Amino acid sequence: MKNKHLNRISLTQRLKAYRKHPFSFMLMILVTLSAVITVGVLVMLVGYILINGIPHLNRDMFAWEYNSENVSMMPAIINTVTMTVTSLLFAVPVGIFSAIYLVEYSKKGNRLVGIIRLTTESLAGIPSIVFGLFGYLIFVIFCGFDYSMLSGALTLAIMILPTIMRSTEEALKSVPDSFREGSFGLGAGKLRTVFKIVLPSAVPGILAGVILAIGRITGETAALIYTSGTVTGIPDNLMESGRTLSIHMYALLNEGLYTDQAYATAVVLLIMVLGINGLSGLIAGRLSVKKG
């Protein structure tokens, strides 16, 4: 009863405030409308994919080998997981260590820091097709890796590096200085403080950046067409070509003969992304609760 009474009082106070300040009321309507439009577009997009894709899912599409009859996506699923893990192995250590240098070790006004941040922001704004051409020239031709999973993973690692760096940097900045001062006061050195105190406290923020990176990897097409290729099978090693789910879906639509199967592939890709994001968010939440 008390909560209901308080809610009524707060609502009445808000209405009085909006009457005195009409601009605030208009701003509230615009903000609410924007939120509704955003959620509505997301629901329409997901609903459209599910309605058009779920009816066409069948066992043949999950066969171990691909052929023109079953149009199996299983090799593409395995290649997507392999590509994601390999790209993260290259990008996560470099991104985290770079952010640690920027936050913990660099001095204020350092020119190198300004160059690194400018480079990171520039990389974040480059279209993926440009990354694909860069990967084709450097990894496929110059390094001699040819069309391979390794060429695609290295290209994607460069693409997601700015995301991981910036999210890690912000996560490290959010750690209170009292944590560092307490560690130093107990006699711990800089390295021990960073890896035992600061970095574990920033894990939820770092995982948020990794989640965004995973979403970009699983949905990337343009950069991988020029680097990993479009071979339908499962490669024996990273030096062989293979297509991911996004390339598989693009190839099916491009051929024009497997539109229904392309929608079914989009459903699986959507479920994979949502599942990875949900699992990562659950892990980050548990880590936050344990530290709290």
C-alpha positions as CSV (number, residue, x, y, z in Angstrom):
1,M,0.0,0.0,0.0
2,K,2.8,2.4,0.9
3,N,4.6,1.7,-2.4
4,K,1.4,2.3,-4.4
5,H,0.9,5.6,-2.5
6,L,4.4,6.7,-3.2
7,N,4.1,5.8,-6.9
8,R,1.0,7.9,-7.1
9,I,2.7,10.8,-5.4
10,S,5.7,10.6,-7.7
11,L,3.5,10.4,-10.8
12,T,1.6,13.5,-9.6
13,Q,4.8,15.3,-9.1
14,R,6.0,14.4,-12.5
15,L,2.8,15.6,-14.1
16,K,3.1,18.9,-12.3
17,A,6.8,19.2,-13.4
18,Y,5.9,18.5,-17.0
19,R,3.2,21.2,-16.9
20,K,5.7,23.7,-15.7
21,H,8.3,22.6,-18.2
22,P,6.6,21.6,-21.5
23,F,10.0,21.0,-23.2
24,S,10.8,18.3,-20.7
25,F,7.5,16.6,-21.6
26,M,8.2,16.7,-25.3
27,L,11.7,15.3,-24.7
28,M,10.2,12.5,-22.6
29,I,7.8,11.6,-25.5
30,L,10.7,11.7,-28.0
31,V,12.9,9.4,-25.9
32,T,10.1,7.0,-25.2
33,L,9.1,6.9,-28.9
34,S,12.7,6.3,-29.9
35,A,12.9,3.4,-27.5
36,V,9.7,1.9,-28.8
37,I,10.8,2.2,-32.4
38,T,14.2,0.6,-31.6
39,V,12.5,-2.4,-29.9
40,G,9.9,-2.6,-32.7
41,V,12.5,-2.8,-35.4
42,L,14.4,-5.5,-33.6
43,V,11.2,-7.5,-33.0
44,M,10.2,-7.2,-36.7
45,L,13.6,-8.2,-37.9
46,V,13.9,-11.2,-35.6
47,G,10.3,-12.2,-36.3
48,Y,10.8,-11.9,-40.1
49,I,13.8,-14.2,-39.9
50,L,12.1,-16.8,-37.7
51,I,8.9,-16.9,-39.7
52,N,10.7,-17.4,-43.0
53,G,13.4,-19.7,-41.7
54,I,12.0,-22.1,-39.1
55,P,9.6,-23.9,-41.6
56,H,12.6,-24.8,-43.8
57,L,14.8,-26.3,-41.1
58,N,15.3,-30.0,-41.5
59,R,17.8,-32.8,-40.7
60,D,19.4,-32.8,-44.1
61,M,20.7,-29.2,-43.5
62,F,22.7,-30.5,-40.5
63,A,24.4,-33.4,-42.4
64,W,28.1,-33.7,-41.8
65,E,29.0,-33.3,-45.5
66,Y,27.7,-30.6,-47.9
67,N,26.2,-31.4,-51.3
68,S,23.8,-29.7,-53.7
69,E,20.9,-31.8,-52.4
70,N,21.1,-31.3,-48.6
71,V,22.8,-27.8,-48.7
72,S,24.2,-28.7,-45.3
73,M,25.3,-25.9,-43.0
74,M,27.1,-28.1,-40.5
75,P,30.5,-27.5,-42.1
76,A,29.8,-23.7,-42.0
77,I,28.9,-23.9,-38.3
78,I,32.1,-25.7,-37.4
79,N,34.1,-23.2,-39.5
80,T,32.3,-20.3,-37.8
81,V,33.3,-21.6,-34.4
82,T,36.9,-22.2,-35.5
83,M,37.1,-18.8,-37.1
84,T,35.8,-17.1,-33.9
85,V,38.1,-18.9,-31.5
86,T,41.2,-18.4,-33.8
87,S,40.4,-14.6,-34.2
88,L,39.9,-14.1,-30.5
89,L,43.2,-15.9,-29.8
90,F,45.0,-13.3,-31.9
91,A,43.1,-10.2,-31.0
92,V,42.2,-10.6,-27.2
93,P,45.8,-10.7,-25.8
94,V,47.0,-7.8,-28.0
95,G,43.9,-5.7,-27.3
96,I,44.0,-6.3,-23.5
97,F,47.8,-5.7,-23.2
98,S,47.5,-2.5,-25.3
99,A,44.7,-1.2,-23.1
100,I,46.8,-2.0,-20.0
101,Y,49.7,0.0,-21.4
102,L,47.4,3.0,-22.2
103,V,45.8,3.1,-18.8
104,E,48.4,1.8,-16.3
105,Y,51.8,2.5,-17.8
106,S,51.7,5.4,-20.2
107,K,52.3,8.9,-19.0
108,K,49.8,11.8,-19.5
109,G,50.6,13.7,-22.7
110,N,52.6,10.9,-24.2
111,R,52.6,11.3,-28.0
112,L,52.7,7.5,-28.5
113,V,49.4,7.2,-26.6
114,G,47.8,9.8,-28.9
115,I,49.0,8.0,-32.0
116,I,47.7,4.6,-30.7
117,R,44.2,6.1,-29.9
118,L,44.0,7.8,-33.3
119,T,45.0,4.6,-35.0
120,T,42.4,2.7,-33.0
121,E,39.6,5.1,-33.8
122,S,40.6,5.0,-37.5
123,L,40.6,1.2,-37.6
124,A,37.1,1.2,-36.0
125,G,35.7,3.3,-38.8
126,I,37.1,1.5,-41.8
127,P,34.6,-0.6,-43.8
128,S,34.9,-4.3,-43.7
129,I,35.4,-4.6,-47.4
130,V,38.6,-2.6,-47.0
131,F,39.8,-5.0,-44.4
132,G,39.1,-7.8,-46.8
133,L,41.2,-6.3,-49.6
134,F,44.0,-5.6,-47.0
135,G,43.9,-9.2,-45.9
136,Y,43.9,-10.4,-49.4
137,L,47.0,-8.3,-50.3
138,I,48.9,-9.0,-47.1
139,F,48.0,-12.5,-45.9
140,V,46.8,-14.2,-49.0
141,I,49.4,-12.9,-51.5
142,F,52.3,-11.3,-49.7
143,C,52.5,-13.9,-46.8
144,G,51.5,-16.7,-49.1
145,F,48.8,-18.1,-46.9
146,D,46.4,-18.3,-49.9
147,Y,42.7,-18.6,-49.2
148,S,42.7,-20.1,-45.8
149,M,41.1,-20.0,-42.4
150,L,44.3,-18.4,-41.0
151,S,44.1,-15.5,-43.5
152,G,40.5,-14.9,-42.5
153,A,41.2,-15.1,-38.8
154,L,44.1,-12.7,-39.0
155,T,42.0,-10.2,-40.9
156,L,39.1,-10.4,-38.4
157,A,41.6,-10.1,-35.5
158,I,42.6,-6.7,-36.9
159,M,39.0,-5.7,-37.4
160,I,37.9,-6.5,-33.8
161,L,41.1,-5.2,-32.2
162,P,39.7,-1.6,-31.7
163,T,36.6,-2.9,-30.0
164,I,38.5,-5.0,-27.5
165,M,41.0,-2.2,-26.9
166,R,38.5,0.5,-26.2
167,S,36.2,-1.7,-24.0
168,T,39.1,-2.9,-22.0
169,E,40.5,0.6,-21.6
170,E,37.1,1.9,-20.3
171,A,36.8,-1.1,-18.0
172,L,40.3,-0.5,-16.5
173,K,39.5,3.2,-16.0
174,S,36.3,2.3,-14.1
175,V,38.3,0.4,-11.5
176,P,38.7,2.8,-8.4
177,D,42.1,4.1,-7.7
178,S,41.7,3.0,-4.1
179,F,42.2,-0.6,-5.3
180,R,45.6,0.3,-6.7
181,E,46.5,2.4,-3.7
182,G,45.6,-0.4,-1.3
183,S,47.6,-2.9,-3.3
184,F,50.6,-0.6,-3.3
185,G,50.2,0.0,0.4
186,L,50.5,-3.7,1.1
187,G,53.8,-3.8,-0.8
188,A,52.6,-5.2,-4.1
189,G,54.4,-4.1,-7.3
190,K,52.9,-2.6,-10.4
191,L,52.7,-5.8,-12.3
192,R,51.1,-7.8,-9.5
193,T,48.6,-5.0,-8.9
194,V,47.6,-4.9,-12.5
195,F,47.1,-8.7,-12.9
196,K,45.9,-9.6,-9.5
197,I,43.7,-6.5,-8.5
198,V,42.9,-4.3,-11.5
199,L,42.4,-6.8,-14.3
200,P,40.1,-9.2,-12.4
201,S,37.9,-6.2,-11.4
202,A,37.6,-5.2,-15.0
203,V,36.6,-8.6,-16.3
204,P,32.9,-7.8,-16.8
205,G,33.7,-4.8,-19.0
206,I,36.3,-6.7,-20.9
207,L,33.8,-9.5,-21.6
208,A,31.4,-6.9,-23.0
209,G,33.9,-6.0,-25.6
210,V,34.6,-9.6,-26.4
211,I,30.9,-10.2,-26.9
212,L,30.7,-7.4,-29.4
213,A,33.7,-8.8,-31.2
214,I,32.1,-12.2,-31.4
215,G,29.0,-10.7,-32.9
216,R,31.1,-9.0,-35.6
217,I,33.0,-12.2,-36.3
218,T,30.0,-14.4,-36.7
219,G,28.2,-11.9,-38.9
220,E,31.2,-10.8,-41.1
221,T,31.0,-11.7,-44.8
222,A,32.8,-9.2,-47.0
223,A,36.2,-9.5,-45.4
224,L,36.1,-13.3,-45.4
225,I,35.2,-13.7,-49.1
226,Y,38.6,-12.3,-50.0
227,T,40.6,-14.1,-47.4
228,S,39.1,-17.5,-46.2
229,G,37.3,-18.3,-49.4
230,T,34.0,-20.1,-50.0
231,V,34.9,-23.8,-49.9
232,T,32.0,-25.8,-48.5
233,G,33.8,-28.5,-46.6
234,I,35.5,-28.6,-43.2
235,P,39.2,-27.8,-43.6
236,D,41.8,-30.2,-42.2
237,N,43.9,-27.3,-40.8
238,L,44.0,-23.5,-40.7
239,M,45.9,-23.3,-44.0
240,E,42.9,-24.6,-46.0
241,S,39.9,-22.6,-47.2
242,G,36.5,-22.8,-45.6
243,R,33.2,-20.8,-45.5
244,T,31.5,-19.5,-42.3
245,L,27.8,-19.3,-41.8
246,S,27.5,-15.8,-43.0
247,I,29.3,-16.6,-46.3
248,H,27.2,-19.8,-46.6
249,M,24.1,-17.7,-46.4
250,Y,25.4,-15.2,-48.9
251,A,26.4,-18.0,-51.3
252,L,22.9,-19.6,-51.1
253,L,21.2,-16.3,-51.8
254,N,23.6,-15.4,-54.6
255,E,23.0,-18.6,-56.4
256,G,19.2,-17.9,-56.3
257,L,18.3,-21.6,-56.0
258,Y,18.3,-22.0,-52.2
259,T,16.5,-18.9,-50.8
260,D,14.5,-20.9,-48.3
261,Q,17.7,-22.6,-47.0
262,A,19.3,-19.2,-46.7
263,Y,16.5,-18.1,-44.4
264,A,17.0,-21.3,-42.3
265,T,20.7,-20.6,-42.1
266,A,19.9,-17.1,-40.9
267,V,17.8,-18.6,-38.1
268,V,20.8,-20.8,-36.9
269,L,23.1,-17.8,-37.1
270,L,20.8,-15.7,-35.1
271,I,20.4,-18.4,-32.4
272,M,24.2,-18.8,-32.3
273,V,24.8,-15.1,-31.7
274,L,22.1,-14.8,-29.1
275,G,23.3,-18.0,-27.4
276,I,26.9,-16.7,-27.2
277,N,25.9,-13.3,-26.0
278,G,23.6,-14.8,-23.4
279,L,26.3,-17.2,-22.1
280,S,28.9,-14.4,-22.0
281,G,26.5,-12.1,-20.2
282,L,25.7,-14.9,-17.7
283,I,29.4,-15.4,-17.0
284,A,30.1,-11.7,-16.6
285,G,27.1,-11.5,-14.2
286,R,28.4,-14.3,-12.0
287,L,31.8,-12.8,-11.9
288,S,30.4,-9.5,-10.8
289,V,28.4,-11.2,-8.1
290,K,31.4,-13.0,-6.8
291,K,33.4,-9.9,-6.6
292,G,30.6,-8.0,-4.9
